[in-house]
Amino acid sequence: MPDPYMNQAIKILIAEDHPVVAEGYANLLKDSADFHTVGIAGTAQEVYHYLKTQKIDVLLLDLVLPNIRLHEYSQLAGYDILDFIKTNNIDVRVIVLSSHEEPSFIVKAQSKGAMGYLSKKVDRFEIREAIRRVELEKKEYIQKHLLSQIIDNTNTDGITLTQRERSILIYISEGLTSKQIADKLSLANDTIRDYREGLIKKFGAKNSVNLVKIASENGYLIQL
């Protein structure tokens, strides 16, 4: 007999080509009544099939998946799936679970619509928190040490800002509180605080007021 509570549970699809790793994720979730693992997809094509035929609330997505049509592993398969979701307006929250922890991978996934990004070393508590955050609160969840890498990322030409950092900087310059910025960007308050502290550190500022002054003097508040 179908479980009447199953329809209320968050429906999760795990996209991971290594069976042991995929089963590990499934085991992290199986004893939570509010989660239901719909299936495990080992290729990009299987992910597309699930997205077309079933209602998925949260997709746990590895960026590197085999493409059986091309008979190869595609570094871009996860990004292609994100593009597919956006192009087809599929109502699903995506959390990337990847061994690629470089800021460029994270920022690109965010730009393509991923609402979460976690290391494959994530524990059961954080993966559950991330799923609940993106699905129930509709807010982004980036693992703290990964977020720190993005915030601290600079190059030899000077200060480099991601689009997210630039947006937050402009809101700070407009006098918005962390809570107001969090509400506008669908992020958690503590995430905005981390960004604010990171920007203050990146610009060598003393506080938020000094941050805005330095940013303005150096042309970072020009809205294109």
Backbone as CSV, one residue per row, in Angstrom:
resi,resn,N_x,N_y,N_z,CA_x,CA_y,CA_z,C_x,C_y,C_z
1,MET,0.849,-1.196,0.000,0.000,0.000,0.000,0.888,1.251,0.000
2,PRO,0.607,2.247,-0.866,1.426,3.451,-0.920,1.399,4.184,0.419
3,ASP,2.526,4.733,0.782,2.617,5.495,2.017,1.965,6.858,1.809
4,PRO,0.887,7.205,2.574,0.203,8.476,2.370,1.073,9.683,2.693
5,TYR,2.142,9.474,3.485,3.017,10.586,3.841,4.115,10.815,2.811
6,MET,4.263,9.875,1.883,5.348,9.976,0.901,5.203,11.210,0.031
7,ASN,3.923,11.588,-0.267,3.697,12.753,-1.114,4.130,14.044,-0.438
8,GLN,4.222,14.032,0.894,4.632,15.223,1.625,6.149,15.322,1.758
9,ALA,6.840,14.237,1.537,8.293,14.228,1.674,8.952,14.949,0.499
10,ILE,10.133,15.490,0.740,10.907,16.136,-0.321,11.448,15.042,-1.236
11,LYS,11.104,15.114,-2.504,11.505,14.097,-3.474,12.873,14.437,-4.050
12,ILE,13.816,13.525,-3.865,15.214,13.787,-4.204,15.719,12.816,-5.264
13,LEU,16.404,13.352,-6.267,17.091,12.533,-7.265,18.582,12.707,-7.073
14,ILE,19.304,11.592,-6.992,20.757,11.620,-6.840,21.397,11.342,-8.198
15,ALA,22.158,12.297,-8.713,22.858,12.131,-9.994,24.340,11.918,-9.706
16,GLU,24.748,10.673,-9.701,26.124,10.296,-9.355,26.434,8.967,-10.016
17,ASP,27.557,8.911,-10.755,27.862,7.713,-11.537,28.615,6.634,-10.763
18,HIS,29.132,6.942,-9.587,29.814,5.939,-8.788,28.815,5.332,-7.800
19,PRO,28.422,4.082,-7.979,27.370,3.460,-7.162,27.611,3.539,-5.661
20,VAL,28.851,3.325,-5.250,29.142,3.358,-3.812,28.901,4.754,-3.244
21,VAL,29.322,5.773,-3.978,29.124,7.154,-3.534,27.637,7.491,-3.513
22,ALA,26.926,7.101,-4.570,25.486,7.369,-4.650,24.728,6.708,-3.509
23,GLU,25.056,5.458,-3.235,24.402,4.753,-2.129,24.755,5.407,-0.794
24,GLY,25.958,5.947,-0.707,26.350,6.658,0.508,25.465,7.862,0.760
25,TYR,25.192,8.631,-0.311,24.288,9.770,-0.173,22.888,9.299,0.235
26,ALA,22.425,8.251,-0.425,21.087,7.726,-0.120,20.996,7.300,1.344
27,ASN,22.064,6.698,1.856,22.067,6.265,3.256,22.048,7.451,4.218
28,LEU,22.648,8.572,3.805,22.634,9.765,4.652,21.225,10.331,4.802
29,LEU,20.361,10.002,3.843,19.025,10.601,3.819,17.917,9.657,4.240
30,LYS,18.167,8.357,4.235,17.085,7.385,4.327,16.344,7.367,5.659
31,ASP,16.993,7.792,6.738,16.311,7.737,8.025,15.628,9.048,8.403
32,SER,15.470,9.945,7.427,14.717,11.184,7.643,13.360,11.055,6.972
33,ALA,12.304,11.164,7.768,10.944,10.965,7.246,10.553,12.006,6.211
34,ASP,11.208,13.168,6.231,10.823,14.228,5.285,11.587,14.158,3.970
35,PHE,12.390,13.095,3.777,13.100,12.906,2.509,12.673,11.597,1.855
36,HIS,12.537,11.644,0.539,12.269,10.421,-0.232,13.155,10.428,-1.464
37,THR,14.087,9.470,-1.539,14.971,9.358,-2.701,14.213,8.658,-3.826
38,VAL,13.919,9.425,-4.864,13.159,8.903,-5.999,13.984,7.902,-6.795
39,GLY,15.283,8.185,-6.923,16.134,7.283,-7.686,17.562,7.776,-7.750
40,ILE,18.391,6.968,-8.387,19.796,7.310,-8.609,20.054,7.264,-10.114
41,ALA,20.559,8.367,-10.646,20.866,8.456,-12.076,22.374,8.435,-12.260
42,GLY,22.858,7.496,-13.065,24.290,7.351,-13.254,24.830,7.998,-14.509
43,THR,23.948,8.505,-15.367,24.380,9.178,-16.590,23.543,10.432,-16.799
44,ALA,24.026,11.298,-17.672,23.274,12.511,-17.983,21.915,12.160,-18.572
45,GLN,21.883,11.147,-19.422,20.619,10.765,-20.055,19.591,10.290,-19.028
46,GLU,20.043,9.581,-18.002,19.116,9.133,-16.964,18.558,10.316,-16.185
47,VAL,19.387,11.325,-15.967,18.913,12.533,-15.281,17.810,13.189,-16.107
48,TYR,18.044,13.335,-17.413,17.039,13.947,-18.280,15.733,13.153,-18.228
49,HIS,15.840,11.837,-18.231,14.646,10.989,-18.208,13.840,11.238,-16.931
50,TYR,14.521,11.254,-15.794,13.822,11.505,-14.528,13.151,12.874,-14.539
51,LEU,13.865,13.890,-15.004,13.330,15.248,-15.001,12.110,15.381,-15.912
52,LYS,12.089,14.598,-16.985,10.968,14.662,-17.926,9.759,13.862,-17.471
53,THR,9.979,12.832,-16.654,8.886,11.896,-16.346,8.425,11.899,-14.897
54,GLN,9.197,12.507,-13.991,8.814,12.480,-12.578,8.938,13.860,-11.951
55,LYS,8.189,14.059,-10.869,8.280,15.310,-10.117,9.446,15.180,-9.138
56,ILE,10.460,16.002,-9.356,11.642,16.003,-8.497,11.694,17.361,-7.798
57,ASP,11.852,17.347,-6.489,11.969,18.607,-5.749,13.414,19.089,-5.693
58,VAL,14.324,18.169,-5.376,15.744,18.525,-5.237,16.595,17.526,-6.006
59,LEU,17.485,18.050,-6.827,18.444,17.231,-7.576,19.821,17.409,-6.959
60,LEU,20.405,16.307,-6.473,21.785,16.315,-5.994,22.651,15.937,-7.184
61,LEU,23.427,16.877,-7.688,24.069,16.742,-8.997,25.590,16.746,-8.930
62,ASP,26.179,15.674,-9.436,27.627,15.650,-9.662,27.880,16.335,-11.001
63,LEU,28.887,17.180,-11.072,29.153,17.892,-12.320,29.699,16.977,-13.409
64,VAL,30.419,15.932,-13.016,31.058,15.041,-13.998,30.253,13.759,-14.100
65,LEU,29.572,13.593,-15.222,28.756,12.399,-15.462,29.062,11.849,-16.847
66,PRO,28.969,10.541,-17.042,29.183,9.979,-18.382,28.036,10.328,-19.313
67,ASN,28.393,10.601,-20.534,27.409,10.839,-21.582,27.420,9.606,-22.482
68,ILE,26.400,8.728,-22.343,26.425,7.450,-23.048,26.324,7.617,-24.560
69,ARG,25.786,8.739,-25.002,25.684,8.960,-26.441,27.042,9.258,-27.052
70,LEU,27.879,9.945,-26.250,29.206,10.297,-26.753,30.264,9.303,-26.299
71,HIS,29.855,8.340,-25.464,30.771,7.324,-24.936,31.966,7.966,-24.234
72,GLU,31.676,8.985,-23.422,32.767,9.648,-22.716,32.231,10.326,-21.462
73,TYR,33.148,10.672,-20.588,32.795,11.488,-19.435,32.846,12.941,-19.877
74,SER,31.832,13.686,-19.528,31.784,15.084,-19.929,31.963,15.985,-18.720
75,GLN,33.021,16.788,-18.750,33.236,17.747,-17.676,32.076,18.732,-17.606
76,LEU,31.369,18.890,-18.720,30.292,19.867,-18.794,28.911,19.251,-18.594
77,ALA,28.818,17.969,-18.351,27.511,17.325,-18.262,26.630,17.975,-17.200
78,GLY,27.196,18.244,-16.022,26.406,18.874,-14.966,25.937,20.258,-15.363
79,TYR,26.810,21.013,-16.017,26.424,22.345,-16.488,25.357,22.251,-17.572
80,ASP,25.476,21.248,-18.432,24.469,21.052,-19.480,23.104,20.748,-18.863
81,ILE,23.105,19.968,-17.799,21.853,19.642,-17.111,21.246,20.903,-16.489
82,LEU,22.080,21.739,-15.896,21.596,23.003,-15.347,20.987,23.872,-16.447
83,ASP,21.642,23.924,-17.607,21.104,24.684,-18.746,19.759,24.115,-19.189
84,PHE,19.663,22.786,-19.225,18.427,22.120,-19.633,17.279,22.490,-18.677
85,ILE,17.569,22.480,-17.394,16.556,22.812,-16.389,16.075,24.249,-16.570
86,LYS,17.027,25.156,-16.777,16.660,26.571,-16.936,15.885,26.807,-18.237
87,THR,16.361,26.211,-19.322,15.717,26.398,-20.626,14.286,25.880,-20.635
88,ASN,14.061,24.762,-19.943,12.743,24.140,-19.941,11.887,24.516,-18.731
89,ASN,12.366,25.491,-17.955,11.617,25.989,-16.790,11.148,24.862,-15.875
90,ILE,12.031,23.926,-15.597,11.686,22.800,-14.730,11.790,23.242,-13.268
91,ASP,10.743,22.974,-12.524,10.672,23.401,-11.125,11.412,22.407,-10.234
92,VAL,12.711,22.603,-10.112,13.539,21.721,-9.288,14.694,22.542,-8.724
93,ARG,15.015,22.306,-7.455,16.163,22.955,-6.844,17.372,22.048,-7.026
94,VAL,18.499,22.623,-7.429,19.702,21.831,-7.685,20.789,22.149,-6.663
95,ILE,21.314,21.081,-6.057,22.478,21.196,-5.182,23.611,20.406,-5.831
96,VAL,24.690,21.083,-6.161,25.851,20.406,-6.735,26.649,19.749,-5.614
97,LEU,26.981,18.485,-5.801,27.860,17.746,-4.890,29.083,17.362,-5.711
98,SER,30.206,18.034,-5.456,31.348,17.863,-6.356,32.672,17.838,-5.602
99,SER,33.639,17.154,-6.213,35.002,17.177,-5.685,35.738,18.416,-6.194
100,HIS,35.132,19.137,-7.130,35.714,20.381,-7.644,35.324,21.521,-6.717
101,GLU,36.277,22.001,-5.945,35.990,23.028,-4.951,36.553,24.396,-5.344
102,GLU,37.055,24.507,-6.563,37.605,25.781,-7.022,36.479,26.803,-7.209
103,PRO,36.734,28.084,-6.863,35.706,29.118,-6.992,35.087,29.197,-8.385
104,SER,35.880,28.970,-9.434,35.349,29.089,-10.791,34.230,28.086,-11.050
105,PHE,34.345,26.869,-10.507,33.305,25.863,-10.681,32.040,26.276,-9.940
106,ILE,32.213,26.800,-8.736,31.074,27.172,-7.906,30.320,28.347,-8.526
107,VAL,31.062,29.379,-8.921,30.446,30.570,-9.497,29.711,30.225,-10.789
108,LYS,30.308,29.363,-11.610,29.653,28.982,-12.861,28.361,28.214,-12.585
109,ALA,28.391,27.309,-11.604,27.180,26.556,-11.256,26.099,27.500,-10.755
110,GLN,26.479,28.479,-9.934,25.515,29.467,-9.439,24.909,30.250,-10.594
111,SER,25.750,30.649,-11.537,25.267,31.457,-12.665,24.283,30.688,-13.526
112,LYS,24.351,29.361,-13.482,23.456,28.523,-14.273,22.243,28.045,-13.464
113,GLY,22.125,28.535,-12.243,20.900,28.261,-11.495,21.005,27.322,-10.312
114,ALA,22.195,26.771,-10.040,22.335,25.889,-8.872,22.082,26.693,-7.603
115,MET,21.278,26.147,-6.693,20.972,26.842,-5.448,21.859,26.392,-4.294
116,GLY,22.618,25.325,-4.511,23.507,24.843,-3.463,24.771,24.271,-4.054
117,TYR,25.828,24.268,-3.252,27.092,23.677,-3.694,27.774,23.101,-2.463
118,LEU,28.039,21.783,-2.506,28.633,21.068,-1.389,29.820,20.232,-1.853
119,SER,30.770,20.064,-0.960,31.862,19.131,-1.210,31.340,17.703,-1.080
120,LYS,31.975,16.775,-1.780,31.572,15.377,-1.659,31.887,14.808,-0.275
121,LYS,32.640,15.552,0.518,32.969,15.107,1.875,31.927,15.552,2.895
122,VAL,30.805,16.060,2.416,29.764,16.592,3.293,29.235,15.512,4.247
123,ASP,28.855,15.918,5.449,28.294,14.950,6.399,26.767,14.961,6.335
124,ARG,26.136,14.027,7.038,24.690,13.863,6.955,23.935,15.085,7.446
125,PHE,24.488,15.792,8.419,23.788,16.945,8.976,23.748,18.104,7.986
126,GLU,24.881,18.350,7.330,24.927,19.486,6.417,24.175,19.213,5.121
127,ILE,24.212,17.983,4.620,23.479,17.700,3.390,21.976,17.829,3.639
128,ARG,21.523,17.435,4.822,20.102,17.579,5.157,19.730,19.054,5.312
129,GLU,20.607,19.796,5.967,20.350,21.226,6.140,20.272,21.926,4.797
130,ALA,21.180,21.568,3.879,21.201,22.191,2.556,19.910,21.897,1.793
131,ILE,19.454,20.658,1.837,18.227,20.278,1.132,17.031,21.048,1.679
132,ARG,16.932,21.115,2.991,15.806,21.835,3.603,15.883,23.327,3.292
133,ARG,17.109,23.863,3.286,17.267,25.292,3.008,16.788,25.641,1.595
134,VAL,17.244,24.891,0.598,16.907,25.251,-0.779,15.457,24.927,-1.116
135,GLU,14.910,23.859,-0.529,13.547,23.450,-0.879,12.487,24.167,-0.051
136,LEU,12.672,24.211,1.243,11.642,24.773,2.117,11.747,26.290,2.263
137,GLU,12.977,26.783,2.356,13.175,28.229,2.516,13.437,28.933,1.188
138,LYS,13.687,28.146,0.133,13.995,28.694,-1.186,15.193,29.643,-1.128
139,LYS,16.207,29.258,-0.346,17.414,30.057,-0.213,18.638,29.241,-0.606
140,GLU,19.674,29.941,-1.093,20.894,29.266,-1.495,21.630,28.692,-0.282
141,TYR,22.421,27.641,-0.558,23.250,27.071,0.495,24.599,26.696,-0.107
142,ILE,25.616,27.447,0.263,26.974,27.145,-0.173,27.765,26.764,1.072
143,GLN,28.423,25.608,1.035,29.186,25.143,2.187,30.177,26.232,2.621
144,LYS,30.295,26.432,3.925,31.006,27.596,4.456,32.441,27.710,3.943
145,HIS,33.182,26.609,3.929,34.581,26.714,3.485,34.675,26.995,1.991
146,LEU,33.647,26.601,1.218,33.629,26.906,-0.209,33.277,28.379,-0.422
147,LEU,32.331,28.866,0.366,31.961,30.278,0.281,33.161,31.160,0.606
148,SER,33.951,30.763,1.586,35.136,31.531,1.965,36.127,31.614,0.809
149,GLN,36.235,30.527,0.041,37.152,30.533,-1.106,36.700,31.539,-2.160
150,ILE,35.393,31.625,-2.370,34.865,32.583,-3.349,35.141,34.005,-2.891
151,ILE,34.842,34.263,-1.613,35.012,35.605,-1.066,36.472,36.042,-1.103
152,ASP,37.389,35.109,-0.825,38.815,35.434,-0.753,39.505,35.450,-2.112
153,ASN,38.783,35.051,-3.152,39.399,34.915,-4.467,39.803,36.277,-5.038
154,THR,41.088,36.434,-5.348,41.587,37.660,-5.965,42.541,37.304,-7.086
155,ASN,42.896,38.277,-7.890,43.924,38.024,-8.900,44.992,39.119,-8.841
156,THR,46.016,38.989,-9.655,47.150,39.908,-9.567,46.798,41.303,-10.062
157,ASP,45.693,41.457,-10.770,45.309,42.766,-11.286,44.591,43.605,-10.228
158,GLY,44.316,43.047,-9.068,43.611,43.799,-8.044,42.460,43.003,-7.481
159,ILE,41.424,43.711,-7.053,40.269,43.082,-6.414,39.328,42.538,-7.471
160,THR,38.998,41.275,-7.332,38.062,40.638,-8.252,36.769,40.324,-7.502
161,LEU,35.643,40.743,-8.050,34.349,40.493,-7.424,33.500,39.589,-8.303
162,THR,32.820,38.652,-7.669,31.823,37.878,-8.395,30.580,38.754,-8.560
163,GLN,29.659,38.320,-9.407,28.423,39.075,-9.594,27.648,39.160,-8.290
164,ARG,27.670,38.066,-7.516,26.984,38.059,-6.223,27.597,39.084,-5.272
165,GLU,28.947,39.121,-5.199,29.617,40.091,-4.336,29.295,41.516,-4.762
166,ARG,29.273,41.744,-6.064,28.997,43.096,-6.562,27.575,43.527,-6.172
167,SER,26.625,42.612,-6.296,25.237,42.932,-5.929,25.139,43.274,-4.447
168,ILE,25.795,42.471,-3.613,25.752,42.702,-2.164,26.434,44.021,-1.821
169,LEU,27.541,44.310,-2.480,28.252,45.560,-2.238,27.365,46.761,-2.556
170,ILE,26.646,46.685,-3.650,25.754,47.791,-4.033,24.634,47.945,-3.012
171,TYR,24.072,46.823,-2.559,23.017,46.906,-1.540,23.557,47.501,-0.241
172,ILE,24.784,47.133,0.123,25.403,47.702,1.326,25.539,49.208,1.160
173,SER,25.942,49.643,-0.036,26.119,51.072,-0.285,24.794,51.819,-0.213
174,GLU,23.696,51.106,-0.440,22.363,51.714,-0.359,21.812,51.719,1.061
175,GLY,22.595,51.179,2.000,22.202,51.212,3.399,21.330,50.069,3.866
176,LEU,21.208,49.017,3.048,20.371,47.884,3.449,21.061,47.068,4.535
177,THR,20.264,46.534,5.455,20.806,45.658,6.490,21.067,44.276,5.898
178,SER,21.787,43.443,6.645,22.065,42.080,6.175,20.760,41.317,5.956
179,LYS,19.797,41.503,6.833,18.512,40.810,6.690,17.784,41.262,5.426
180,GLN,17.797,42.565,5.157,17.129,43.071,3.955,17.790,42.541,2.685
181,ILE,19.123,42.480,2.702,19.838,41.941,1.538,19.536,40.454,1.384
182,ALA,19.525,39.740,2.506,19.232,38.305,2.477,17.856,38.047,1.868
183,ASP,16.878,38.855,2.239,15.518,38.698,1.709,15.482,38.974,0.207
184,LYS,16.214,39.977,-0.232,16.222,40.325,-1.657,16.874,39.237,-2.510
185,LEU,17.929,38.609,-1.960,18.702,37.637,-2.741,18.367,36.189,-2.402
186,SER,17.386,35.992,-1.516,16.998,34.638,-1.094,18.193,33.876,-0.529
187,LEU,18.933,34.546,0.332,20.075,33.950,1.002,19.851,34.017,2.509
188,ALA,20.614,33.235,3.250,20.511,33.258,4.703,21.247,34.476,5.259
189,ASN,20.789,34.959,6.415,21.424,36.119,7.043,22.913,35.893,7.294
190,ASP,23.254,34.686,7.787,24.660,34.431,8.091,25.512,34.403,6.830
191,THR,24.915,34.010,5.697,25.642,34.041,4.424,25.971,35.475,4.033
192,ILE,25.002,36.371,4.196,25.235,37.781,3.886,26.289,38.358,4.814
193,ARG,26.246,37.989,6.089,27.262,38.466,7.029,28.659,38.002,6.611
194,ASP,28.746,36.753,6.141,30.035,36.243,5.664,30.521,37.048,4.465
195,TYR,29.596,37.338,3.536,29.963,38.136,2.368,30.408,39.537,2.795
196,ARG,29.665,40.148,3.712,29.992,41.503,4.175,31.395,41.525,4.802
197,GLU,31.655,40.567,5.687,32.969,40.492,6.335,34.066,40.221,5.311
198,GLY,33.747,39.378,4.324,34.719,39.082,3.281,35.044,40.299,2.436
199,LEU,34.027,41.108,2.127,34.242,42.322,1.333,35.063,43.347,2.120
200,ILE,34.766,43.477,3.407,35.534,44.395,4.250,37.007,43.981,4.256
201,LYS,37.248,42.681,4.383,38.624,42.166,4.380,39.275,42.361,3.007
202,LYS,38.516,42.074,1.950,39.069,42.145,0.597,39.488,43.572,0.238
203,PHE,38.692,44.554,0.682,38.995,45.952,0.369,39.905,46.602,1.406
204,GLY,40.246,45.842,2.468,41.093,46.407,3.510,40.393,47.512,4.272
205,ALA,39.085,47.395,4.406,38.291,48.432,5.070,38.182,48.170,6.571
206,LYS,37.813,49.216,7.324,37.655,49.096,8.774,36.255,48.619,9.154
207,ASN,35.273,49.010,8.353,33.878,48.676,8.624,33.069,48.883,7.340
208,SER,31.750,48.733,7.444,30.908,48.838,6.249,30.930,50.237,5.644
209,VAL,30.943,51.258,6.485,30.987,52.638,5.985,32.283,52.887,5.213
210,ASN,33.384,52.438,5.781,34.678,52.586,5.130,34.747,51.757,3.849
211,LEU,34.081,50.586,3.861,34.013,49.725,2.676,33.367,50.463,1.517
212,VAL,32.241,51.081,1.782,31.512,51.809,0.736,32.359,52.960,0.197
213,LYS,33.048,53.660,1.086,33.901,54.784,0.670,35.010,54.304,-0.266
214,ILE,35.691,53.235,0.131,36.803,52.714,-0.686,36.277,52.189,-2.028
215,ALA,35.173,51.446,-1.979,34.598,50.879,-3.198,34.172,51.975,-4.160
216,SER,33.573,53.032,-3.620,33.119,54.146,-4.453,34.289,54.869,-5.099
217,GLU,35.331,55.111,-4.323,36.503,55.819,-4.837,37.218,55.042,-5.936
218,ASN,37.056,53.723,-5.926,37.741,52.878,-6.905,36.823,52.357,-8.009
219,GLY,35.617,52.901,-8.092,34.726,52.599,-9.209,33.965,51.297,-9.133
220,TYR,33.891,50.702,-7.941,33.204,49.414,-7.828,31.692,49.541,-7.643
221,LEU,31.201,50.764,-7.485,29.764,50.939,-7.273,29.055,51.425,-8.525
222,ILE,29.782,51.448,-9.633,29.162,51.830,-10.902,28.282,50.683,-11.373
223,GLN,26.995,50.941,-11.568,26.064,49.909,-12.009,25.919,49.980,-13.525
224,LEU,26.354,48.891,-14.150,26.338,48.862,-15.623,24.957,48.513,-16.136
